[in-house]
Amino acid sequence: MQQQNATLGLFQESYKRLNKAQKQAVDTIEGPVLIVAGPGSGKTEILSLRVANILLQTDIRASNILCLTFTDSATHNMRSRIEKYLKEDAYRVNIHTFHNLCTSIINNYPEYFYDGAIVHPADDVTKINILETILKDLSHDSKIKSYHPEQGFLFLGPIQNTISHLKKAGLTPDDLEIILTENDKDLIVLNERLSPIMSERVSESTYDKFCIEFEKLYKERGNRYILNYHSLIDALYLNFKTTVLEKKDFSDWKSKNTEKNNKSENIFKDTRRSDTLREINGVYKKYQAELYKQGYQDFDDMILDVLTVLKKNESLRLKIQEQYQYVLVDEFQDTNDAQMQIIYSLTHNDFNENKPNIMAVGDDDQAIYKFQGAELSNILEFTKMYNEVEVISLTQNYRSNSEIVDASLSMIRNSEFRLEKLLAGFVKELKSDHKFADRNVLKNKNAIEIKEFDTKLHEYSYVADKIQEITNKGIEAEKIAIISRNHKDLTAIIPYLSSRGIPLRYEKDQHVLKQTHIKQIVDILHFANNTMHEDKDFLLSKILSFPFWNITKIDLWTLSRKAYIDRTDWLSTETDSIEINSAKEKLLELIKLATFENAEHVIDYILNKTGFRDYYFNSEKFTHEKSEYLVFLSNLRAFIQAIRDYKQGKEINISHVIDFVKVYENNDNLNLSDKSPFVNARNAVNLLTAHKSKGLEFEIVFILSGNESTWANKKANTTYLPKNLPITPAGDSEDDWLRLFFVTLTRAKDHIFITNHRADDKGKGTDRLRFLNMMNSVEVEEGTVEHINSTDILESSVLLANQNIRTDFIDSEKALLDSILENFCLAITHINNYLNIPKGGPMSFLENNVLRFPQAKTPNAGYGSAMHAVLNKSLMFLKTQKKFPILDDVKKWFIEYLQFERLSRADYKNFLAKGLSALDLIYKEKILTMKESDVSEIDFKNEGVFLRDKDEVICLTGKIDILHFENKSEVYVSDYKTGKSLKDWDKGNSEQDKIKLHFYKNQLIFYKILLKNSKNLNHLKVLGGTLEFIEGSDSLVNLNLDITDLDIERLEKIIIGVHRRIMNHDFTVPDELKGMGEFASIEAFEEVILG
């Protein structure tokens, strides 16, 4: 038995508090286990204790355990829980989202993917451009080529959605073709046998006749599966049997599933859909081919690509299974079919008798992201996927009082597809634990209050007043949540809360291109791109009015008047205004720059030379308006990153950026979004959508707009998928709506206020949500508001008219920086930047590494990246082809990778010549000396590397260029350098050389720390470190370093000291270090940090 650093006493103490079912879940560590965990039943604690118990009861390493969940925040939450019992080992357990897991597999085994090529994520504009090109090339009579002069290709959105659904289901174009071919065979029989009956008038006789014939047909051709999906006959028959109980149901079923053809015969709708879907599948196939050709993958491809590789490579699949011997899956009910296949690939083999060590935790009542059907629930599928599955039900609720639990349960029992109804002998009776059954912090008569108001304005006023009343009683704001079905209500209620001084925490997707400061950049790009445009004076007048030029209105009016009198354009008109002349001079320089520089460098000029940065991102704004500063900066980063991701590998100028923006402007459903958390205090009321609230809990919950139109509104959903491909997301049935409202109700511990309104914003009557009548012993009361603030009315009307309005900011520096630094991981670049006083030190680190102000990549950095990519690809070629690449191919790769760096034309020409010349020697001394055992580009992002500082955990990350293996357990760690060769650690000829050598040494020592503390590579012994310089005239220099234990100890202390200062928001330089020599100041700063 191996304790693996588990805190045994704490584990035993927590274990004793578990109920019988929870103990069974923790103790059952072998074989397949399904935990059906109702809300508040302690599932996260069970997962944590079970991981600890596996390590207590077995001899496996923590790195042999894999936990899968759905969001990054859930992974952090799970790790913090596990840390309580495992301490250091908690950071060696593999806790991933599905996408992070697939990224990890691709990074660890790159030779299996994309033939060793570098593949980039496709941005939304690139995906649309590829699809539009494919649609343009379709034949003129294509059903999906319809084009509207203003709206574009009408099928573009449905095609994108369908392809995404297919990828999430793990279906390739070839898979879909197999299903469609089988479906066509079924449709011929279905229409031949059933169409004549369906064409008759509905009556008892036709209903009986249809039932007999359909059952007969099912017995003849039913009970078939196509690639794990029901045949079309199966799907239609099972749907018919579960939804049609009498003649009137039959009439409704018939209208949903059949339609008249041109002969007035009732045929199945899937007949027409099949032709359309086959065309869409043709687009899907071409789209995938074009993505690959251009070196892209879209977000949904990653899981599909890993699935494809695992199916083709049994040895790789078994190797990964050997690593992950115990698998735990959280929120299992929300897994899509592709994720289900990943789970199966990781657990199924011929040696475990289909009884792998896997535990899935889920709740069918909380399935709010995935389709759920009578025969297609993941919960049910798990019991069929493995042999001898043990099913454990957790029904004791440790969160809510009995009134909330009972009301929620009485409501969800109205759901048609519950596990309780579908799994024989399964009982799911949710009960509030006796310790929490009577909790009532507000001392109110009822735990659930439903208040009905005349309008939204009255509703919002009541909620704001009530929250103010509750917080005035001493209840902390952070224990309160306002939950709505959508962002619209949350945005609209903000001014009501702000006017009462109520602190808020709210995260919303912002449309970056609609933010004022981003629109200003785009306007300047428009002007620089076409100064001959007839509207250039209008555009220039708009640009000169931007506040960062500091031009007065009088000066602008004077310029306008003079241009009119002199009949000259604004740019040529003379003026005495210093500010206008300065602005015009910079704009003229920008126009010149745009003719030969790439777009990112032009934008960099706008940010740093026009006054833009000094106006929006000055130190005073950071100090006094930190919320606005950080949100604006987050928007700017998102915009710059989107430009960097666009047209990867091709030169991009400002006209490309303008085209990029136009695509967003012309596609209403396309949103360049930025998730900026709006936090104005640490202790703040939480504003959340129902989906976002999943997994959270609060003392008091306010549920807004309890109306039919909000919570039970059927969305327009154009689907071309047949009945036997139920792979579209949840959200369009009564069961979907019920589950979402159930999730919302069960977030509350103590009290729920549900509000609704009788009339919408236009005065039209709206119905109360029907689910409110399903909750036992809960009555609707008339809501009253003592007074309506006139400011509320004005701000509310503006907000409802324009949802993009900026909310007021209230600054709390600590809360804001804490939210950014949460889960911050330190790389050696961060450490060196913090220490590098000559280049700004801590403040430079804050701006560039924490706040991450966008900066254009330098030409030297671009050249270095291209060379690193060439060396990495050369090693991948050796591993996959079992031979060295030829020099001509290596040079072609360099040209390709240098193009990706988007240098200016002059820089590209310069570095192209330099690189092609350098590659002769690099090929001879580096590439031809590579070994298949070498491993390159080792990314520690998912390696769980940390240092401990008392009770604090410091997350570390980084990427090692190459590991040279001496044998299976001993390595040299190397870093490629494209700069000037340095031949001796102690002989820097200048201050700059001394600083470089010092930080280079830190880098190699840090890499050894990463390896020593990683969960999967900590068995490797580092024999030494090497800087491999890849520039030289006659030969290339290797600078070797023996890394001692004292080196490790010293750098670890520096890391801990720097981390403490960062977490304390200390970005200052001690006064005594100011004015010292450059290298001396760094050494002295390290001594200060070491104490």
FENKATA-V716514 format. One record per backbone hydrogen bond with DSSP energy under -1.0 kcal/mol. NH is the residue of the N-H (numbers start at 1). CO is the residue of the C=O. E is the energy in kcal/mol with one decimal. If there is no record, write none. Layout:
BEGIN
nh->NH co->CO e->E
nh->NH co->CO e->E
END
This chain:
BEGIN
nh->6 co->3 e->-2.4
nh->7 co->85 e->-2.7
nh->8 co->6 e->-1.5
nh->11 co->7 e->-2.4
nh->12 co->8 e->-2.9
nh->13 co->9 e->-2.3
nh->14 co->10 e->-2.3
nh->15 co->11 e->-2.9
nh->16 co->12 e->-2.1
nh->18 co->15 e->-1.6
nh->23 co->19 e->-2.4
nh->24 co->20 e->-2.0
nh->25 co->21 e->-1.9
nh->26 co->22 e->-2.0
nh->27 co->23 e->-2.6
nh->28 co->24 e->-1.9
nh->29 co->27 e->-1.7
nh->33 co->358 e->-2.8
nh->34 co->390 e->-3.1
nh->35 co->360 e->-3.2
nh->36 co->392 e->-2.8
nh->37 co->362 e->-2.1
nh->38 co->394 e->-2.2
nh->41 co->38 e->-1.5
nh->46 co->42 e->-2.1
nh->47 co->43 e->-2.7
nh->48 co->44 e->-2.1
nh->49 co->45 e->-2.6
nh->50 co->46 e->-2.5
nh->51 co->47 e->-2.1
nh->52 co->48 e->-2.1
nh->53 co->49 e->-2.5
nh->54 co->50 e->-2.3
nh->55 co->51 e->-1.6
nh->56 co->52 e->-1.7
nh->57 co->53 e->-2.5
nh->58 co->54 e->-1.4
nh->64 co->61 e->-1.8
nh->65 co->62 e->-1.7
nh->66 co->326 e->-2.9
nh->67 co->94 e->-3.5
nh->68 co->328 e->-3.1
nh->69 co->96 e->-2.3
nh->75 co->71 e->-1.6
nh->76 co->72 e->-2.1
nh->77 co->73 e->-2.2
nh->78 co->74 e->-2.5
nh->79 co->75 e->-2.3
nh->80 co->76 e->-2.2
nh->81 co->77 e->-1.8
nh->82 co->78 e->-2.5
nh->83 co->79 e->-2.4
nh->85 co->82 e->-1.5
nh->86 co->82 e->-2.2
nh->87 co->83 e->-2.2
nh->89 co->86 e->-1.7
nh->90 co->87 e->-1.5
nh->91 co->88 e->-1.8
nh->92 co->89 e->-1.6
nh->93 co->89 e->-1.1
nh->94 co->65 e->-2.1
nh->96 co->67 e->-2.8
nh->101 co->97 e->-2.4
nh->102 co->98 e->-2.2
nh->103 co->99 e->-2.5
nh->104 co->100 e->-2.4
nh->105 co->101 e->-2.3
nh->106 co->102 e->-2.4
nh->107 co->103 e->-2.6
nh->108 co->104 e->-2.4
nh->109 co->105 e->-1.9
nh->112 co->109 e->-1.8
nh->113 co->110 e->-1.5
nh->116 co->113 e->-2.1
nh->117 co->114 e->-2.5
nh->120 co->295 e->-2.7
nh->122 co->297 e->-2.9
nh->127 co->123 e->-2.1
nh->128 co->124 e->-2.2
nh->129 co->125 e->-2.8
nh->130 co->126 e->-2.4
nh->131 co->127 e->-2.3
nh->132 co->128 e->-3.0
nh->133 co->129 e->-2.0
nh->134 co->130 e->-2.0
nh->135 co->131 e->-2.6
nh->136 co->132 e->-2.3
nh->137 co->133 e->-1.1
nh->138 co->135 e->-1.3
nh->142 co->139 e->-1.9
nh->148 co->152 e->-2.6
nh->152 co->148 e->-2.6
nh->154 co->146 e->-1.9
nh->156 co->153 e->-1.2
nh->159 co->155 e->-2.5
nh->160 co->156 e->-2.5
nh->161 co->157 e->-2.6
nh->162 co->158 e->-2.5
nh->163 co->159 e->-2.5
nh->164 co->160 e->-2.3
nh->165 co->161 e->-2.6
nh->166 co->162 e->-2.4
nh->167 co->163 e->-2.3
nh->168 co->164 e->-2.4
nh->169 co->165 e->-1.2
nh->170 co->167 e->-1.6
nh->171 co->166 e->-2.8
nh->176 co->172 e->-2.4
nh->177 co->173 e->-2.1
nh->178 co->174 e->-1.7
nh->179 co->175 e->-2.0
nh->180 co->176 e->-2.9
nh->181 co->177 e->-2.2
nh->182 co->178 e->-1.9
nh->183 co->179 e->-2.5
nh->184 co->180 e->-2.5
nh->185 co->181 e->-1.4
nh->186 co->182 e->-1.9
nh->187 co->183 e->-2.9
nh->188 co->184 e->-1.8
nh->189 co->185 e->-1.4
nh->190 co->186 e->-3.1
nh->191 co->187 e->-2.8
nh->192 co->188 e->-2.0
nh->193 co->189 e->-2.6
nh->194 co->190 e->-2.8
nh->198 co->194 e->-2.6
nh->199 co->195 e->-1.9
nh->200 co->197 e->-1.4
nh->207 co->203 e->-2.6
nh->208 co->204 e->-2.5
nh->209 co->205 e->-2.5
nh->210 co->206 e->-2.7
nh->211 co->207 e->-2.4
nh->212 co->208 e->-2.2
nh->213 co->209 e->-2.3
nh->214 co->210 e->-2.9
nh->215 co->211 e->-2.2
nh->216 co->212 e->-2.0
nh->217 co->213 e->-2.4
nh->218 co->214 e->-2.5
nh->219 co->215 e->-2.1
nh->220 co->216 e->-1.5
nh->221 co->217 e->-2.7
nh->222 co->218 e->-2.8
nh->226 co->229 e->-3.7
nh->229 co->226 e->-1.6
nh->231 co->224 e->-1.9
nh->235 co->231 e->-2.6
nh->236 co->232 e->-2.5
nh->237 co->233 e->-2.4
nh->238 co->234 e->-3.1
nh->239 co->235 e->-2.0
nh->240 co->236 e->-2.3
nh->241 co->237 e->-2.7
nh->242 co->238 e->-1.7
nh->243 co->239 e->-1.5
nh->244 co->240 e->-2.4
nh->250 co->246 e->-1.8
nh->251 co->247 e->-1.9
nh->252 co->248 e->-1.4
nh->253 co->249 e->-2.7
nh->254 co->250 e->-2.8
nh->255 co->251 e->-1.8
nh->256 co->252 e->-1.7
nh->257 co->253 e->-1.7
nh->258 co->254 e->-2.0
nh->259 co->267 e->-2.6
nh->261 co->265 e->-2.0
nh->264 co->261 e->-2.2
nh->267 co->259 e->-2.9
nh->269 co->257 e->-2.5
nh->271 co->268 e->-2.1
nh->273 co->269 e->-2.2
nh->274 co->270 e->-2.0
nh->276 co->272 e->-1.7
nh->277 co->273 e->-3.4
nh->278 co->274 e->-2.0
nh->279 co->275 e->-1.6
nh->280 co->276 e->-2.3
nh->281 co->277 e->-2.5
nh->282 co->278 e->-1.5
nh->283 co->279 e->-1.8
nh->284 co->280 e->-2.7
nh->285 co->281 e->-2.3
nh->286 co->282 e->-2.0
nh->287 co->283 e->-2.9
nh->288 co->284 e->-2.3
nh->289 co->285 e->-1.9
nh->290 co->286 e->-2.4
nh->291 co->287 e->-2.4
nh->292 co->288 e->-2.2
nh->293 co->289 e->-2.3
nh->294 co->290 e->-2.2
nh->295 co->292 e->-1.2
nh->296 co->291 e->-3.4
nh->297 co->120 e->-1.9
nh->301 co->298 e->-1.9
nh->305 co->301 e->-3.5
nh->306 co->302 e->-2.1
nh->307 co->303 e->-2.6
nh->308 co->304 e->-2.4
nh->309 co->305 e->-2.2
nh->310 co->306 e->-2.6
nh->311 co->307 e->-2.2
nh->312 co->308 e->-1.4
nh->313 co->309 e->-1.8
nh->317 co->313 e->-2.2
nh->318 co->314 e->-2.5
nh->319 co->315 e->-1.9
nh->320 co->316 e->-2.4
nh->321 co->317 e->-2.2
nh->322 co->318 e->-2.1
nh->323 co->319 e->-1.3
nh->324 co->320 e->-2.5
nh->325 co->64 e->-1.3
nh->325 co->323 e->-1.0
nh->326 co->64 e->-1.7
nh->327 co->357 e->-2.4
nh->328 co->66 e->-2.8
nh->329 co->359 e->-2.7
nh->330 co->68 e->-3.0
nh->332 co->361 e->-3.0
nh->334 co->331 e->-1.9
nh->335 co->332 e->-1.7
nh->338 co->168 e->-3.1
nh->340 co->336 e->-2.3
nh->341 co->337 e->-2.1
nh->342 co->338 e->-1.8
nh->343 co->339 e->-2.3
nh->344 co->340 e->-2.3
nh->345 co->341 e->-2.6
nh->346 co->342 e->-2.0
nh->348 co->344 e->-2.7
nh->355 co->352 e->-1.6
nh->358 co->356 e->-1.7
nh->359 co->327 e->-2.5
nh->360 co->33 e->-2.5
nh->361 co->329 e->-3.1
nh->362 co->35 e->-2.5
nh->366 co->363 e->-1.8
nh->367 co->364 e->-1.2
nh->368 co->366 e->-1.3
nh->381 co->377 e->-2.8
nh->382 co->378 e->-2.3
nh->385 co->381 e->-1.8
nh->386 co->382 e->-1.3
nh->387 co->354 e->-2.6
nh->390 co->32 e->-2.2
nh->392 co->34 e->-3.0
nh->394 co->36 e->-2.9
nh->397 co->431 e->-3.9
nh->398 co->40 e->-3.6
nh->401 co->749 e->-1.5
nh->402 co->437 e->-1.9
nh->405 co->401 e->-2.2
nh->406 co->402 e->-2.9
nh->407 co->403 e->-2.2
nh->408 co->404 e->-2.3
nh->409 co->405 e->-2.5
nh->410 co->406 e->-2.5
nh->411 co->407 e->-1.6
nh->412 co->408 e->-2.5
nh->413 co->409 e->-1.6
nh->414 co->411 e->-1.8
nh->415 co->412 e->-2.1
nh->421 co->418 e->-1.4
nh->422 co->418 e->-1.1
nh->423 co->419 e->-2.8
nh->426 co->423 e->-2.1
nh->431 co->395 e->-2.6
nh->433 co->397 e->-3.1
nh->436 co->433 e->-1.9
nh->437 co->433 e->-1.3
nh->439 co->436 e->-1.5
nh->443 co->440 e->-1.2
nh->449 co->752 e->-2.9
nh->451 co->754 e->-2.9
nh->452 co->781 e->-2.5
nh->453 co->756 e->-2.3
nh->459 co->455 e->-2.0
nh->460 co->456 e->-3.4
nh->461 co->457 e->-2.0
nh->462 co->458 e->-2.2
nh->463 co->459 e->-2.1
nh->464 co->460 e->-2.5
nh->465 co->461 e->-2.5
nh->466 co->462 e->-2.9
nh->467 co->463 e->-2.4
nh->468 co->464 e->-2.2
nh->469 co->465 e->-2.4
nh->470 co->466 e->-2.4
nh->471 co->467 e->-2.8
nh->472 co->468 e->-1.9
nh->474 co->471 e->-1.7
nh->475 co->470 e->-1.3
nh->479 co->476 e->-1.5
nh->480 co->477 e->-2.0
nh->481 co->700 e->-2.2
nh->482 co->686 e->-3.2
nh->483 co->702 e->-3.4
nh->484 co->688 e->-2.0
nh->491 co->487 e->-2.9
nh->492 co->488 e->-1.9
nh->493 co->489 e->-1.6
nh->497 co->493 e->-1.6
nh->498 co->494 e->-3.1
nh->499 co->495 e->-2.3
nh->501 co->498 e->-1.9
nh->502 co->497 e->-2.4
nh->505 co->685 e->-2.2
nh->506 co->678 e->-2.6
nh->510 co->674 e->-2.2
nh->512 co->510 e->-1.0
nh->512 co->672 e->-3.0
nh->514 co->511 e->-1.8
nh->515 co->512 e->-1.9
nh->519 co->515 e->-2.4
nh->520 co->516 e->-1.8
nh->521 co->517 e->-1.2
nh->522 co->518 e->-2.1
nh->523 co->519 e->-2.4
nh->524 co->520 e->-2.0
nh->525 co->521 e->-2.1
nh->526 co->522 e->-2.4
nh->527 co->523 e->-2.2
nh->528 co->524 e->-2.6
nh->529 co->525 e->-1.9
nh->530 co->526 e->-1.2
nh->533 co->530 e->-1.1
nh->536 co->533 e->-1.8
nh->539 co->535 e->-2.5
nh->540 co->536 e->-2.7
nh->541 co->537 e->-2.6
nh->542 co->538 e->-1.9
nh->543 co->539 e->-2.4
nh->544 co->540 e->-3.0
nh->546 co->543 e->-1.9
nh->549 co->546 e->-1.6
nh->550 co->547 e->-1.3
nh->556 co->552 e->-1.6
nh->557 co->553 e->-2.8
nh->558 co->554 e->-2.6
nh->559 co->555 e->-2.1
nh->560 co->556 e->-2.4
nh->561 co->557 e->-2.5
nh->562 co->558 e->-2.4
nh->563 co->559 e->-2.4
nh->564 co->560 e->-1.8
nh->565 co->561 e->-2.3
nh->566 co->562 e->-2.9
nh->568 co->563 e->-1.7
nh->573 co->569 e->-1.3
nh->581 co->577 e->-2.3
nh->582 co->578 e->-2.3
nh->583 co->579 e->-2.3
nh->584 co->580 e->-2.9
nh->585 co->581 e->-2.2
nh->586 co->582 e->-2.0
nh->587 co->583 e->-2.3
nh->588 co->584 e->-2.4
nh->589 co->585 e->-1.9
nh->590 co->586 e->-2.1
nh->591 co->587 e->-2.4
nh->592 co->588 e->-2.0
nh->593 co->589 e->-2.6
nh->594 co->590 e->-2.4
nh->595 co->592 e->-1.1
nh->596 co->593 e->-1.4
nh->597 co->593 e->-2.7
nh->599 co->652 e->-3.0
nh->602 co->598 e->-1.7
nh->603 co->599 e->-2.7
nh->604 co->600 e->-2.1
nh->605 co->601 e->-1.7
nh->606 co->602 e->-2.0
nh->607 co->603 e->-2.5
nh->608 co->604 e->-2.0
nh->609 co->605 e->-2.7
nh->613 co->607 e->-1.9
nh->615 co->611 e->-1.8
nh->616 co->612 e->-2.6
nh->617 co->613 e->-2.6
nh->622 co->618 e->-2.0
nh->623 co->619 e->-1.9
nh->624 co->620 e->-2.8
nh->625 co->621 e->-2.7
nh->629 co->625 e->-2.4
nh->630 co->626 e->-2.7
nh->631 co->627 e->-2.5
nh->632 co->628 e->-2.6
nh->633 co->629 e->-2.4
nh->634 co->630 e->-2.3
nh->635 co->631 e->-2.3
nh->636 co->632 e->-2.4
nh->637 co->633 e->-2.6
nh->638 co->634 e->-2.1
nh->639 co->635 e->-2.1
nh->640 co->636 e->-2.6
nh->641 co->637 e->-2.7
nh->642 co->638 e->-1.9
nh->643 co->639 e->-1.8
nh->644 co->640 e->-2.3
nh->645 co->641 e->-2.1
nh->650 co->647 e->-2.0
nh->657 co->653 e->-1.4
nh->658 co->654 e->-2.2
nh->659 co->655 e->-2.1
nh->660 co->656 e->-2.5
nh->661 co->657 e->-2.4
nh->662 co->658 e->-2.1
nh->663 co->659 e->-1.7
nh->664 co->660 e->-1.2
nh->665 co->661 e->-2.2
nh->666 co->662 e->-2.3
nh->670 co->667 e->-1.9
nh->673 co->671 e->-1.6
nh->674 co->510 e->-1.2
nh->676 co->508 e->-1.0
nh->676 co->674 e->-1.6
nh->678 co->506 e->-3.8
nh->680 co->504 e->-2.1
nh->684 co->682 e->-1.2
nh->685 co->503 e->-2.4
nh->686 co->480 e->-2.3
nh->687 co->505 e->-2.8
nh->688 co->482 e->-2.7
nh->690 co->484 e->-1.8
nh->693 co->689 e->-1.5
nh->694 co->691 e->-1.0
nh->696 co->693 e->-2.4
nh->698 co->747 e->-2.4
nh->700 co->479 e->-2.1
nh->701 co->751 e->-2.4
nh->702 co->481 e->-2.9
nh->703 co->753 e->-3.2
nh->704 co->483 e->-2.3
nh->706 co->755 e->-3.3
nh->707 co->705 e->-2.9
nh->708 co->767 e->-2.2
nh->711 co->707 e->-2.5
nh->712 co->708 e->-2.3
nh->725 co->722 e->-2.0
nh->727 co->725 e->-2.2
nh->737 co->733 e->-2.2
nh->738 co->734 e->-2.7
nh->739 co->735 e->-2.4
nh->740 co->736 e->-2.0
nh->741 co->737 e->-2.2
nh->742 co->738 e->-2.4
nh->743 co->739 e->-2.4
nh->744 co->740 e->-1.8
nh->745 co->741 e->-2.5
nh->746 co->742 e->-2.2
nh->747 co->744 e->-1.3
nh->748 co->745 e->-1.5
nh->749 co->698 e->-2.5
nh->750 co->699 e->-2.4
nh->751 co->699 e->-1.8
nh->752 co->447 e->-2.9
nh->753 co->701 e->-2.7
nh->754 co->449 e->-3.2
nh->755 co->703 e->-2.5
nh->756 co->451 e->-1.9
nh->758 co->453 e->-2.2
nh->759 co->454 e->-1.3
nh->760 co->764 e->-2.9
nh->763 co->760 e->-1.9
nh->766 co->758 e->-2.4
nh->769 co->706 e->-2.4
nh->772 co->769 e->-1.3
nh->773 co->770 e->-1.5
nh->774 co->771 e->-1.6
nh->778 co->775 e->-1.1
nh->781 co->450 e->-3.1
nh->783 co->452 e->-3.2
nh->793 co->789 e->-1.7
nh->794 co->790 e->-2.2
nh->795 co->791 e->-3.0
nh->796 co->792 e->-2.7
nh->797 co->793 e->-2.1
nh->798 co->794 e->-1.8
nh->799 co->795 e->-2.6
nh->800 co->796 e->-2.7
nh->801 co->797 e->-1.3
nh->802 co->798 e->-2.0
nh->805 co->802 e->-1.4
nh->816 co->812 e->-2.4
nh->817 co->813 e->-2.6
nh->818 co->814 e->-2.5
nh->819 co->815 e->-1.8
nh->820 co->816 e->-1.4
nh->821 co->817 e->-2.8
nh->822 co->818 e->-1.2
nh->824 co->821 e->-2.2
nh->826 co->955 e->-3.0
nh->831 co->827 e->-1.8
nh->832 co->828 e->-2.8
nh->833 co->829 e->-2.4
nh->834 co->830 e->-2.4
nh->835 co->831 e->-1.9
nh->836 co->832 e->-1.5
nh->837 co->835 e->-2.3
nh->839 co->836 e->-1.4
nh->840 co->837 e->-2.1
nh->841 co->836 e->-2.3
nh->843 co->840 e->-1.1
nh->845 co->841 e->-2.4
nh->846 co->842 e->-2.4
nh->847 co->843 e->-2.4
nh->848 co->844 e->-2.8
nh->849 co->845 e->-2.7
nh->850 co->845 e->-1.4
nh->851 co->846 e->-3.6
nh->853 co->847 e->-2.6
nh->862 co->858 e->-2.3
nh->863 co->859 e->-2.4
nh->864 co->860 e->-2.4
nh->865 co->861 e->-2.4
nh->866 co->862 e->-2.0
nh->867 co->863 e->-2.2
nh->868 co->864 e->-2.4
nh->869 co->865 e->-2.3
nh->870 co->866 e->-2.0
nh->871 co->867 e->-2.2
nh->872 co->868 e->-2.4
nh->873 co->869 e->-2.6
nh->874 co->870 e->-2.3
nh->875 co->871 e->-1.8
nh->876 co->872 e->-2.2
nh->877 co->873 e->-2.5
nh->878 co->874 e->-2.0
nh->879 co->875 e->-2.3
nh->880 co->876 e->-2.4
nh->881 co->877 e->-3.1
nh->882 co->878 e->-1.3
nh->890 co->886 e->-1.9
nh->891 co->887 e->-2.3
nh->892 co->888 e->-1.8
nh->893 co->889 e->-2.4
nh->894 co->890 e->-2.1
nh->895 co->891 e->-2.1
nh->896 co->892 e->-2.2
nh->897 co->893 e->-3.0
nh->898 co->894 e->-2.7
nh->899 co->895 e->-1.6
nh->900 co->896 e->-1.1
nh->902 co->899 e->-1.3
nh->905 co->596 e->-1.2
nh->908 co->904 e->-3.2
nh->909 co->905 e->-2.2
nh->910 co->906 e->-2.2
nh->911 co->907 e->-3.0
nh->912 co->908 e->-2.3
nh->913 co->909 e->-1.8
nh->914 co->910 e->-2.0
nh->915 co->911 e->-2.6
nh->916 co->912 e->-2.5
nh->917 co->913 e->-1.7
nh->918 co->914 e->-2.3
nh->919 co->915 e->-2.2
nh->922 co->918 e->-2.1
nh->923 co->919 e->-2.9
nh->924 co->920 e->-1.4
nh->925 co->921 e->-2.9
nh->926 co->922 e->-2.7
nh->927 co->922 e->-1.8
nh->928 co->923 e->-2.3
nh->930 co->927 e->-1.4
nh->934 co->931 e->-1.6
nh->935 co->963 e->-2.0
nh->937 co->961 e->-2.3
nh->938 co->960 e->-2.1
nh->940 co->958 e->-2.8
nh->943 co->940 e->-1.6
nh->947 co->954 e->-2.1
nh->949 co->952 e->-2.9
nh->952 co->949 e->-2.6
nh->954 co->947 e->-3.5
nh->956 co->945 e->-2.6
nh->957 co->826 e->-2.2
nh->960 co->938 e->-2.2
nh->962 co->974 e->-1.5
nh->963 co->935 e->-3.0
nh->964 co->972 e->-2.6
nh->966 co->970 e->-2.7
nh->967 co->970 e->-1.3
nh->971 co->1021 e->-2.6
nh->972 co->964 e->-2.2
nh->973 co->1024 e->-2.3
nh->974 co->962 e->-2.5
nh->975 co->1026 e->-2.2
nh->977 co->1028 e->-2.1
nh->987 co->984 e->-1.1
nh->994 co->990 e->-2.4
nh->995 co->991 e->-2.3
nh->996 co->992 e->-2.6
nh->997 co->993 e->-2.7
nh->998 co->994 e->-2.2
nh->999 co->995 e->-2.5
nh->1000 co->996 e->-2.8
nh->1001 co->997 e->-2.3
nh->1002 co->998 e->-2.0
nh->1003 co->999 e->-2.0
nh->1004 co->1000 e->-2.0
nh->1005 co->1001 e->-2.3
nh->1006 co->1002 e->-2.8
nh->1007 co->1003 e->-2.0
nh->1008 co->1004 e->-1.5
nh->1009 co->1005 e->-1.8
nh->1010 co->1006 e->-2.5
nh->1011 co->1007 e->-2.3
nh->1012 co->1008 e->-2.7
nh->1013 co->1009 e->-1.7
nh->1015 co->943 e->-1.6
nh->1020 co->1017 e->-1.8
nh->1021 co->969 e->-3.4
nh->1023 co->971 e->-3.3
nh->1025 co->1041 e->-2.6
nh->1026 co->973 e->-2.3
nh->1027 co->1039 e->-2.6
nh->1028 co->975 e->-2.5
nh->1029 co->1037 e->-2.2
nh->1030 co->977 e->-2.8
nh->1039 co->1027 e->-2.6
nh->1041 co->1025 e->-2.8
nh->1048 co->1044 e->-1.9
nh->1049 co->1045 e->-2.7
nh->1050 co->1046 e->-2.5
nh->1051 co->1047 e->-2.3
nh->1052 co->1048 e->-2.5
nh->1053 co->1049 e->-1.8
nh->1054 co->1050 e->-2.0
nh->1055 co->1051 e->-2.8
nh->1056 co->1052 e->-2.4
nh->1057 co->1053 e->-2.4
nh->1058 co->1054 e->-3.0
nh->1059 co->1055 e->-2.7
nh->1060 co->1056 e->-2.2
nh->1061 co->1057 e->-2.0
nh->1062 co->1058 e->-2.4
nh->1063 co->1059 e->-2.7
nh->1064 co->1060 e->-1.6
nh->1065 co->1062 e->-1.8
nh->1066 co->1061 e->-3.4
nh->1073 co->1070 e->-1.8
nh->1074 co->1071 e->-1.2
nh->1076 co->1073 e->-1.6
nh->1081 co->1077 e->-2.7
nh->1082 co->1078 e->-1.2
nh->1083 co->1079 e->-2.2
nh->1084 co->1080 e->-2.6
nh->1085 co->1081 e->-2.1
nh->1086 co->1082 e->-2.2
nh->1087 co->1083 e->-1.7
nh->1088 co->1084 e->-2.1
nh->1089 co->1085 e->-2.3
nh->1090 co->1086 e->-2.5
nh->1091 co->1087 e->-1.1
END
